[in-house]
Amino acid sequence: MQKPKIDEKLKLLTDFGETEAICTEVGDDPARSEGVLLKVMARGPFETGQQCWIIDRDGSKIGAAVQNVFKQTIDSEVTLSTVLPA
């Protein structure tokens, strides 16, 4: 999986099922050497510390942790921390 681009749709698999997200920001994670922070807009009851999967187009899964959740209307701005494979 490559770093997603702004406005790219992502599929997330969480405790409450599969949901779609739209990438709004991509940055380096200062806490991890090869880590990536993804800010996405998604629907669902996300909580800080929650684990989820990002599902790539080929069906492979990359683990991610919810770092921050900012609730807006129906959607939430969710910050995910992950390490993308090279």
Secondary structure, 3 states (H helix, E strand, C coil): CCCCCCCCEEEEEECCEEEEEEEEEEEECCCCCCEEEEEEEECCCCCCCCEEEEECCCCCEEEEEEEEEEECCCCEEEEEEEECCC
